[in-house]
Amino acid sequence: MSTPAENKNKKNILDPGFELTLRPMRYPDFYEHYRNAIKNTWTVEEVDLHSDVADLAKLSEGERHMIGRLVAFFATGDSIVSNNLVLTLYKHINSPEARLYLSRQLFEEAVHVQFYLTLLDTYLPDPEDRAAAFDAVESIPSIREKAQFCFRWMDSVEKIDALESKEDRRRFLLNLICFAACIEGLFFYGAFAYVYWFRSRGLLHGLATGTNWVFRDESMHMDFAFNVVDTVRAEEPDLFDEELGKRVTAMLEEAVEAELQFARDLCGEGLPGMNTESMRQYLECVADQRLARLGLPIRYGSENPFAFMELQNVQELTNFFERRVSAYQIAVEGSVSFDDDF
């Protein structure tokens, strides 16, 4: 049993400071997150995009427009996440175990950026087209709105040096929840749905293969962030008042609307098996999943309309890990269930 003096000196995870000692370990679960992430190592060089080039020539004008918008979003999306990791999360999550994981996550975001850069070089051989894709956060309204949504939540915490007040801590929680539930958990999941729609039609297998591995990374990123939220809730339950719940729900509503504008841009009048209305249902379903994970009432009650997401085959992942165990001796245990996240 801890003594009164020990309780007085015990720090919470959002208390200002920079704890360095890993023994005794205060948050061993975060250390396990780090160890599990190491087992998930992959490199961009393992993704074969050669067959995608031939598939691109088969696409309709509307489908090519969709792919162009997707790669434009991918070009900067993970860089925005990386900036928030460095400028906000690493600074304020006062746990050396958690910072180990955040360091690993930053590496994974760098791999994603490299993957999307390679994707751009392959899909958009014209230098002007590539330059336009990198300028998407300024020049394409549907992508600019998503970027501005991200920046608002980054700016709200970035200049805070220490989380001294309860309101500062709530602002940090909103930042963390935004990046877990809205950006990684909604914006990227929406993008993944377009990728798997192409794959369900036998197209762009290279893109789908790389997306499988990004998907696994992003799922782990969300799980870690939500576990940090759980830790804060256990240590400081009074932070989670009714007003915070309302702000989180409003945030997710705003994220759904921003992603719907992107869907209207990508889908236009609609493509076979993919249109704005079906994407709306999918996004609402995903948003409800995020709210439920946070212990909040669901907002929409929508069901997933995409059978190709419900039935998404993980054989590609299984083959990937079998190959890595033999080639690199990186042991991976467990399995990936797509149903849990959709």
Secondary structure, 3 states (H helix, E strand, C coil): CCCHHHHHHCCCCCCCCCCCCCCCCCCHHHHHHHHHHHCCCCCHHHCCCHHHHHHHHHCCHHHHHHHHHHHHHHHHHHHHHHHHHHHHHHHHCCCHHHHHHHHHHHHHHHHHHHHHHHHHHHHCCCHHHHHHHHCHHHHCHHHHHHHHHHHHHHHHHHCCCCCCCHHHHHHHHHHHHHHHHHHHHHHHHHHHHHHHHHHHCCCCHHHHHHHHHHHHHHHHHHHHHHHHHHHHHHHCHHHCCHHHHHHHHHHHHHHHHHHHHHHHHHHCCCECCECHHHHHHHHHHHHHHHHHHCCCCCCCCCCCCCHHHHCCCCHHHHHHHHHHHHHHCCCCCCCCCCHHHC
